Amino acid sequence: MQYLYTFLTGGIICVIAQVLINKANIMPAKLLTGYVVIGAILSAIGLYYPIVEFGGCGATIPLTGFGHALAQGVIKEIDEEGMLGILTGGLKAVAGGVSVVVFFSFLYALICNAKTKE
């Protein structure tokens, strides 16, 4: 049953994004950054954690989950380190994911040959 909940949660998040792109003419870059901010805000006020509990990876993999991870990292670091946690908490929480993205982006750039438009 958890697979169904995961699929539904991730699907609903993606459907909302697709409807916003198609009907409201929101640019994808604005939508992506908006999803991160919405995830952080919902996490900070305690509304995103129940979604994660219900949907599992369906809620943590999309960009709203990235915002959730940033916010939770900041909250944890503020509790442990004080106000310095505002600057370091988010980076500590998502360092592994960002490192993987940078590594595979670099690997892709080495393998693929960029072509200029003429």
C-alpha positions in Angstrom: 0.0 0.0 0.0 2.9 2.3 0.7 3.9 2.2 -3.0 0.4 3.5 -3.9 0.7 6.3 -1.4 4.1 7.2 -2.7 2.9 7.2 -6.3 -0.1 9.3 -5.5 1.8 11.9 -3.5 4.5 12.4 -6.1 1.9 12.3 -8.9 -0.2 15.0 -7.2 2.8 17.2 -6.8 3.8 16.8 -10.4 0.2 17.3 -11.7 -0.1 20.6 -9.8 3.2 21.7 -11.4 2.0 20.6 -14.9 -1.3 22.4 -14.5 0.5 25.6 -13.4 2.8 25.4 -16.4 0.0 24.7 -18.9 -2.9 26.8 -17.6 -1.2 29.7 -15.7 1.7 30.1 -18.1 4.2 30.0 -15.2 7.8 29.6 -16.4 9.4 26.3 -15.4 12.3 28.1 -13.6 9.9 30.1 -11.5 7.9 27.0 -10.7 11.1 25.1 -9.6 12.2 27.8 -7.3 8.7 28.3 -6.0 8.4 24.6 -5.2 11.6 24.7 -3.1 10.3 27.8 -1.2 6.9 26.2 -0.7 8.5 23.0 0.6 10.6 25.1 3.0 7.7 27.1 4.3 5.4 24.1 4.7 8.2 22.3 6.6 8.9 25.3 8.8 5.3 25.6 9.9 5.0 21.8 10.4 2.6 21.0 7.5 5.1 19.1 5.2 6.1 16.4 7.7 2.6 14.7 7.6 2.8 14.7 3.8 6.2 13.0 4.1 4.9 10.4 6.6 2.0 9.6 4.2 3.8 9.7 0.9 7.4 8.8 1.7 9.7 9.3 -1.3 6.8 10.7 -3.3 7.1 13.8 -1.1 10.9 13.9 -0.5 12.1 13.4 -4.0 10.4 16.4 -5.8 11.7 19.9 -5.2 9.3 20.5 -2.4 11.2 17.8 -0.6 14.5 19.7 -1.2 13.0 22.7 0.4 11.8 20.5 3.3 15.3 19.1 3.7 16.8 22.6 3.7 14.3 23.9 6.4 14.8 20.8 8.6 18.6 21.2 8.4 18.3 24.8 9.4 16.0 24.0 12.3 18.2 21.2 13.5 21.4 23.4 13.4 19.7 26.3 15.1 18.9 23.9 18.0 22.4 22.6 18.1 24.6 25.6 17.2 22.5 28.6 17.6 22.1 31.4 15.1 25.1 30.2 13.0 22.8 27.2 12.1 20.9 29.6 9.8 23.9 29.7 7.5 25.2 26.1 7.9 22.1 24.0 8.5 20.7 23.9 5.0 24.0 23.1 3.4 24.8 20.3 5.8 21.4 18.7 5.3 21.6 18.6 1.5 25.4 18.4 0.9 25.2 14.7 -0.2 22.6 15.4 -2.8 24.2 18.5 -4.1 27.6 16.7 -4.4 26.1 13.9 -6.4 24.4 16.4 -8.8 27.7 18.3 -9.3 29.6 15.1 -9.9 27.2 13.7 -12.4 26.9 17.0 -14.2 30.6 17.2 -14.6 30.7 13.6 -15.8 28.0 14.3 -18.3 29.9 17.4 -19.5 33.0 15.3 -20.1 31.1 12.6 -22.0 28.9 14.8 -24.2 30.0 17.2 -26.8 28.4 20.6 -26.7 27.4 22.0 -30.1 26.8 25.7 -30.8 23.9 27.0 -32.8 24.8 28.5 -36.1 
